[in-house]
Amino acid sequence: MHLDRYVVVRILDGGTPQPPQRFQPVEFMLWVVKQLAVAEKVFTCYEAGPFGYSLHRKLEKMGATNYVVRPRDWDEYGKKVKTDKRDAKELALHLDRYVNGNRDTFCVVRVPTPEQEQERSLSRQRESFQHEKQRLAAQGRSHALYYGDHLQGEWWQEEVWKTAAAQLPPIVVNLLEPLRRLIAVLEVEVKTRTQEVETAAPEQLPVDLGQLTSEILEWEVADWHRSKNRRQVGSYTGLCPSEDSSSDRRFQGSINKLGNRRLRPVLVDCMWRLCGFQPEYRVVKKWQPELINPKTSRAQRKKIIVAMARTFAVDWWRVRTARCQAQDLGLKLQAQPAQKQKTTGPNEPNEPMSSS
């Protein structure tokens, strides 16, 4: 798929792949209508990417069975030749095997509902605003460092800037002023998006889980029930160790970073907070002695937190799918807000009067 053209390979009844064809998007949709008219069933697939799921929904609405698949390197034999025609041919061949029952030929991406996709876009835009703010802040520090000055912390804040601007060269002040204005705008947008995300969170959550963290997990996972076991949940987080084992030899390395990359920082950050505010949580009770041990190195603490974050994802999946309650895991819930008492008028008694 490209913005202005699609490269398509067709296979009829498990035969040899036909030569690739190029279509403009509108021409491709008309071509699909013709295929649906002459075939009993039409199967299609394309790689997930910047075009989202709009084409998938159009094809499904027309009557075709479409699969959105995970992108990968289709050069299995290392020929070091990558073209649209070769990739389209490999996609068609893998699709043919998938339709015939080989479910391991490629990885099908779950397509969210339009509502789930729109909710997820809000939190992802907030994340992009946050990254842009950090980039501009680092750019300001770079300008100051180039002229021999060192800025620390949130240098763009008004109180800090009044002191720093008096000590910086005029050229540095001139360079940093536009960055300060851009950062101020981004801070407003980040705050607005954060409030929108937190508004959708339930009132009662585990202490220090946080409304923002809770909703990011909900919107990124979209459907907790799609995972059938804890292994699928752990794999989706990308926090599982990589492995190279053969015969009696077994080696486990760093995490594989597969699955949803936006879940990993959220889970790790959440786990650090739970270590401080959920001492009775079963995962914290298990690993707390190792974390507070002065002999534990910084690298070992990071590995422990990653393992705890993976376990917390599995535990939260159990809670969200009603397999257990949060209290069963040792998680303390936030206190429910007190209900407002009904105010009484000047002639209304606070309690009903007893009858004589």
Residue, then its C-alpha position, 0 to 999 in steps of 0.5 A: m500500500h502507498l498513498d497513490r497506488y496499490v501493488v496487488v498479486r492475485i492467486l486463483d484457487g491455490g494456483t500459481p501467483q499471477p504477475p503483480q498489478r498496479f492500481q490507484p486506490v479508486e481503481f483497486m476498489l472497482w477491481v475488487v467489485k469485479q472479483l467479488a462478482v466472479a468468485e465464491k469467496v475473496f480473501t485479501c490482506y495488507e500490512a498494518g501501517p500509517f493508513g490505519y484500518s479504513l481500507h480493511r473496513k471498506l473491504e469487509k463492507m464490500g464482502a471480502t474477507n480481509y486480514v491486517v497483518r503485522p509488517r515483517d521482512w519478507d526476504e526469507y532467503g536473504k536475497k537482499v532485494k526488496t521491491d513492492k512486487r516481491d513483497a506483494k507476491e510473498l503476502a499473497l503466498h502467505l495468505d494462501r497458506y493461511v486460508n488453507g489452515n496454516r495459522d503460523t504463516f503470518c501474524v494477524v493484527r486485531v482490528p479495533t472498533p471505530e470507538q476504540e480507535q478514536e479513544r486510543s488516538l486521544s492518549r497517543q496524541r497526548e504522548s506525542f505532545q509530551h515527546e515534542k515538549q521534551r524535544l524542545a526542552a532538550q533543544g533549548r539546553s543544547h543552544a545554551l550548552y553551545y554558548g558555554d551555559h548549562l540549563q537544568g530542570e524546567w528552564w522554561q518556567e517563568e520563575v526559573w527563566k527570570t533568573a536564567a535570562a539575566q545570566l545568559p548571553p543575548i543570543v541564547v535568550n533570543l534563541l530560547e524565547p520562541l522555544r518557551r512559547l512553543i513549550a507553553v502551548l504544548e503544556v496547555e494541550v498536554k493538560t487538556r488531553t490528560q483531563e480528557v483521558e482521566t475523565a473516562a476513568p472509573e472512580q475506584l481504582p487501586v491506590d496510586l494506579g492513577q486514572l491516566t495509567s488506568e485509561i491508557l492501559e484500557w485504551e491500548v489493550a481495548d479488549w482484555h478478553r481477547s487474551k486466553n491465558r497469562r502467556q498471551v498477556g505477557s507476550y503482548t506487553g513485550l516484557c518477556p525475556s528473549e531466549d536462545s536455547s538448544s539441547d541442554r543449553r539455555f540462554q535468556g537475554s534482554i526483553n524482546k520488546l514485541g507487542n504494544r510498545r506503548l504499554r511497557p513504559v506505562l507498566v514500568d512507571c506504574m510498578w515503581r509507584l505501586c512499590g511505594f504505595q502498595p506494600e501488601y500487593r503480592v508482587v511487591k511483598k515478594w520482591q521488596p527485600e531484593l529491591i531494598n537490599p543495598k547489595t542489589s545493583r541498579a541494573q538488577r533493580k531494573k530487571i526486577i521491576v520489569a519482571m514485576a511489571r509483567t506480572f502486574a499486567v497479568d494480574w490486572w488482566r485477571v481483575r479486568t476479566a473478573r477472574c479475581q478481585a483486586q483485593d484478592l491480590g493485596l491491592k488496596l482500593q481508593a476510598q470512595p468519595a463521600q456522598k453529599q448530604k441533602t441540604t435542608g431548607p429553613n423550614e425543613p427539619n433535619e430528622p422526621m418528627s415523631s408522631s404524637 
